[in-house]
């Protein structure tokens, strides 16, 4: 966006751009979100920054009126597959807190000094400043949304000490932590909800524009593995592993139609990573208005967008689990795949105490590599491929993270036996949140294309879909929606051995 385009956005107080950039005002020394209700500053006094961290580094503090840290995250970090986008995804996962800047740099393939130069040039702040801004955002969320003691908030947000926490909150927000908490406006339904159990929280997860929550919950319900996941028309809950130990979370809609996160964790320091994973799972940082406008401009897609506004592309909370689930579901129905995954979880998943609804965790890759052949059923080639992929993930010869380079991740997956283009691209869509992935060989997508008057052969669909870039993942989601649920079609002899329609792709 140009300066004039950004200025028009703040002059119209357009909430679509909240989280995508901040507006720093030299005459006041503060920065705001684009939709701030305050009087629009003179253009000569305005500087736009891509991140709040860049505004912090330039000496500005957050507006007390609009609290820009409360905005949804930027969709740019999924749209961009460059170093900046990958770094921002990893910072949101808490990599800097756990591994430091050297660990982040190592994951991205750069030296710490060069990575700092790159991010400073691109985003206006280095990795330490970006991580510090993320900690401040998490701390604000906890201070405003929970009754946790300030000391617990400090360590849950990733601060090394209470003093560092106090100093950062004062510097960023111009208020002491308890003063920031005192300014909140808490609705009656939120009071006491976070203190139901030790280590439990209850938070609002903001998002932009319309949200196809019914579609998301239906997707989760069709694939929920009993014992590990529970899904209803208005909620989804599951257990998972985090660095500090097992955790449980639930995403649900409140009476106002907003998304809320309820969670219990072994270690509260895992909260930033859990929030990041939950947001990615429901694609809450997307810009649905921009996506809908772009897709609806094509007559063939306009009815689809009108029928399902605010469609989202489901993400994944665990990259390793995502690959295993996709491979288990190859060439079988959703119900059959869920049966197979249930058996895998019951046989190899660790059992949890105190998690009545979701008492099991998904098996570790080591467990699948060692004992998977005793549990998995089906063609030997598929079982061998799955066990081999689990072994590669367990020993580190195959890496799969939200910070991967898309092209490199795809190439690494294609080099594995039993993984073809569909699975590699689908994993990229779900794990990296890449918004521009098309699955032209996908049976369900091709059926949806035919029903919508779009070329349904792989070559024709690929050519037609170029006009919808960079939103081809959302095009795929729309094409899935009207496709009939039927048994997957077997690949013809001589075609790609990877099946056309794995579990996660079926509507």
N, C-alpha and C positions, 0 to 999 in steps of 0.2 A: 504494500500500500504506500502511496505517496503521502507527503505531509498534508496536502489539501484533502485527500480522501480521509485520512485520520481525523483531521480537524472537523470535517463535515460530520463524522461519526460522533464526536464528542459534542458538537453543537446540537445534534438531534438526540443526544443521550441514548444512543443505540446500544442496548444491552447485549446484542449479538457479539459485540467485540470485547466484552468484559473478559479478562484473562488473556487476551491476545496481544495487548500492549497496555502500557500505563502512560498517563499524561502528567508530566512534571511541570510545575508552574514556578518560574523563577521569582516572581514577586512575593510568593507566600512560602516557598521552600517545602511544599508538599507535593505528593503525587497522588493521582486519583485513577479510578477505573473509568472507562469511557462513558458509562451511564450515570456518573455522579450528578446528583440533583443541584449541586452548587452552580452559581452563575458561570457561564462559559468564559474562560479567561481570554485575554487578547492573544491573537496568534503570535505576536512578537514576544510574548512571555512564555511560550509553550515549547517544551522539548518532549518528544516521544521516545520512550524506551521499550525494547522488546520484552524486558523482564523487570520485576520489582527489584531484583538484586542489582541491576544496572542503575536504577534510580537511587538505591541505598548507597552504592559506591560513589554516586555523584553528589551525595550529601543531602538528599531529600528524605523526608519521613512520610509515612502513610497517612492519608486523609482519615480523620476520626469520624467523618460523616458517612463515607461510602465504603470504608474498609476494603481496599482493593484486594487484600489477601483472602477475602471470603469469596472471590469470584471462582467459577470453574476453571480448570486448567486449560491451557491453550491446545487446540487441535493441531497446531503446527508441529508438535513433537512427534506425532504419528505420521503426519503428511510428509515431514522431512525425514529422509533416511540418511542424512549426512551426519558428521561427527557431532554437531550441536544437538540434533534431534536425538541421537542415540545416547549422548551424555545426559540430556535432560530426563530421559526415561530411567536411566540407571540411578541418577541422583534422587529421583522420586522414590525409587526402591530402597534408598538408604545405603547405597554402596559406599558413599564417602564416609558416613558414620562408622561403618563396619570395617572398611579396608583402607580408608584414607584416600587422598588424591593419587598416591602411587598405585593403589588397587584399581581405581577408576581408569587411570591412564593405561595400565596394563591390559584391562579388558578391551580398551578401544585401540590398542596397538600404537600408542604414542608415549613419549617421555612426559613426565609431569610438567616440565617447563614448557614443552611445545604445546601440550594440551591447554595449559593455562593461557598461552598466547592466542591459540585458536579461538577459545571460548570468549576471551576478552574482546577480540576483534569482532566476533560474530554477534555476541550477546551483551557486550558491555560489562561483563563480570566474569571472573574466573570460577573454577569449580568450588573453591571454599566459600566464596560469596554466594554462589547459587545454592549451595547446600545450606548455608546459614539462613537464607531467605526461606527455604523450604521448611526448616525447623521453626522459624518464626510463624509461618503459616499454620503449621500443625499445632503449635502452642496456642495461637489465637483460637483455633477451632476448639481445642480442649477447654480453654478458659471460658469461652462463651457457651459451649454446648454441654459441658459436664460439670459435676460438682467435685471433681478430683482436687485434692490439695495441690497448692501451687508447686510444691516440691515434686509430687508425682507427675505433674504436667511437664516440669522441666526435663525429667529423665525420659518420660514417654516420648517427648518431641525430639530426643536425641542430643540434648545439651549435656556437656561434660560435668557441669556444676550448676548449682542454683544461682551463684553469682553471675556466671556467663549468661544464664537464662534471663535474669533480671536486667542486666545491662543491654542485652539484645532487644528485649521487648520495649524498654524505654527508648532506645535509639530508633527503632523502626516505627513504633506507634506513638511515641511522645507521651506514653502513659506507663505507670508501673503495672505489673501483671494484675494485681487485685483491683486497680482502678479500671483497667480494661474489662475485667469481669463485671465490675459494678455498673458499667455502661450498657450492658446487654439488656435486651428486652426479651424475657423468657416467657413463652406461652405456658399455660397451666399444664398442658399435656406433657411438657418436658421435665417438669420438676420431679426429682426423685427417680426418674427412669434409669439414670446411669448408675445408681448405687444399689441395684438389686442384688448384686453378688460381687465378691472381691474380684478385681480385675475386669469387671464388666463396664462397657461404655455404650452409649447410645447417641449417635451423631447424625446430623443432616448432611447429605451429600448433594451439593448444588449441581445443577446442570442447565444447559441452554435449551430454549425453545421446546417444541413438543417432544414427547418421549413415548415411543411405542412400548409401553411397559407390558401390555398384554402379550405382545409378541415375544418379548424377552422371557417372561415367566413361562409361556407355553413352550418355548425352546428348552428352557432348563427342565421343565417338568417331563418332557418327552425323553430326556437323557439322564434323569436323576438316578444314581446308583443307590439302591436301598442300603442302609447302614452307614453311608457316607454323606448322602445328600437327601434333603427333603424339599420338595417344591409344591407350591399351591398356586392358584391363579393370581395371588397378590404377594407372594413371598418366595424366597429361595434361601436355603440355609445349608451349610456344609462344614465339615472339619478339614483342616489342612495343617501342614507343617510350616513353621516359621523358624527363623534362626534361634529364637529363645525357647522354642518348644511348641507343643501342639496348640492350636487355636481353633475357635469356632466363630463363624459369623453368619449373620442373616441380613439379607437385603429385602426391604419391604416398602410398601407405599403407606404413608400416613393418611389421615382423613382429608388433608389438603392436596393429596396427590403427589407429594414430594417423596423422594427416595431417602430412606433412612438406613443407617448401618447400625446393627446391634452386634456386639462382639464380646467374647471372653478370650483372654490370652494368658499364656503361662508367664510371659514377660511383657510389660506394657511398652517397653522400648520397641517392640515389633509393630506398634500402631502405625507409624508412617508407611511401612511396607504393606501392611494389611489394607489401609485406605487406598493406596495406589493400586493394589491388585483388584480390589472391589470396584473401583472406578473403571479400570480397564475391562473387567468382566462385563459390565453393562455399558461400556463405551460412553461414559458420562461426559467426557471432554470434547465430544464431537460438536460440530456446528450444524445441527439438522436443518436450519433454515437455509443456509448456503447450499447444502446437499440437495434439499428438496427443490429449491429454485432451479438449480442446474439440471437436475434430472427431469423435472416437470416441463422444461422448455422443449422437450422432444415429445411429439404427439403420442408416440407409442407408449411412453412411460407416464404421461400425465394421469391416466386413470389409476395406475398403480400407486403413485404418490398420493393422490387424493384419497385412496382407500386406506393407506397406511402412512400417515404423516409422521415424521420423526423416527423413521426406522433406524435401528442400530445394528451394528455387526458385533455379535458377542465375542468377547475376548477369552482369556484363559488366566486362571490364578496360578497355574504351575506349568511351565513349558514342557517338562519331562512327561508329566501326566497327559498333557494334551497330545503329544506324539503317540503315546501308547494307546490312548483311547481311539485316535483316528485309525491306527493300524489294526486294532482289535475289531473295529467295525467294518472292515473292508469286505464287500460283497455279501453282507448279510443285512437283515432288517434292523431297524432301531430296537425292536423288542428283543431280538436274538442277541444283539450286541450288548444290550443292558444286562441280559442274563449272564453272558460271558464275563462281563466286567464285575457283576455282583459276585460271581464265584471267585474271581481273582481277588477281590477285596476281602471276602470272607476268609479265604485260605491264606493270603499273604499279608493283609493289612494289619497293622498294629492296632490293638484294642485300647480304647481310652476309658478312663474312669470319670464319671461325672458329666458325660455327654450323652444324655438319654436318647435324643433323637438321632444323633450322628455318632455312634460309638466307635467307628473305625476310620482309620486314615488310609489313603491310597498307598499301595505298596511302594517301597523304595525300589529304585532301579536295581540295586544289588539283589534284593529278594526275588525280583522277576528274572534276573539273569541266572540266579542259582536254582530256582525252583519253578520257574514259569512253565517248563515242559510238563511238569506233573499236574498242572491245573488247566492250561490252555487246551482247547479242543479245536479241531478243524484241520485244514491241509497242513502237512508238515512244513511246506515251504513258508507259509505265513507264520507259523509258530517259530521257526528258525529265524526268520527275519525280525520278528518282534523281540525274541530273546537276544539276538545279536545287537539290536538297537539299544536295548536296556543295558547290556554289558558295556557298550561304547559310551553311553551316558554315565554309567557308574564309574568307569575308569578314566573318564575325562578325554578320551580320544574323540568324542563327539560333544560339542558344546551347543547349548540351546538356551538363549537368554533373551530378554526383552531389549537388550542393547546390541544385538547382533547386527552386522551389516546384512541387508536383505539378500543381495546377490551371493555373498559368501555363505550365508546360511542355507540358501537354496542349493548351491553347489555341493555343500557338505552332506545334505540330506540325500540328494540324488546319487551320491557315491555309495550310499548304504544299500545293501541288497534288499529288495522288496519295497523300496520307496521310489515312486515315480513322480512325474510332474504334478499330478493332482494333489497328492499328499504334501509335497514340498511347498506348493503355492498356498494350499489351505492352511498349513501350519504358519506360514508367513502372515497370512491374513489374521489369524487368531492370536498369535503370540506377539508379533510386532505391532499389531493394530494398523497395518498398512491399509490405507483406504482405497488403494488403486490396484486391487488384484482381481483379475477375471479368471474364471474356471471354465474355459470353453468346452472341455470334454465332459463336464459334469452333467449327468443325466437329468437331474432335477432342474438345473438352470436352463438346459436346452428345452425341456418341456415347458417351463415358464415362458421362455422366449417365443416358442411356437404359439402359445396361448395369447401372447401379447402382440402378435404380428411382426415379430423380429426374426431375422434369419436364425435358424436353430442348428444349422450345421456348424461344427467348430470353426472352420475358416470364415464363414459368413458372420457368425456371432462375434468373432474376434475383430473383424474389420468394422462391423457396425458399432461395436462398443467403444472404439477409439474416440468417438465424439463425446463420450461421457467422462473421459479422464478429467481430473484425477479422482473420480468417485466410483470406480468400477467395482469396488467391494460392495458398495451400497446398491449398485445396479444388481449385482449377484444376489444380495439379500432380497431385493424386490422380486427377482425372477424366481427365487425359491418359494416365496409366499403362495403363489397360485398353483404351484406344481402339485399334481396328485401324488399322494403317498402310496407307493406301490413297491413291490419287491425290486431290488436293484437289478440292473441288466448286466449280464456277464460280458466280459471283454471278448471280442472275437479273436480267433487264433491269428497270431502274427501281429496283434496290436500291443500297446504298452501293457506289460504284465501287471502294473498297478491297477487295482480295480477302479471302476469309474465312479462308484458311489458309496464311499465309506459312511459309517454311522453319522458322524458329525455334520455331514453335508445334507442329510435327508430332511425334508420339511417336517 
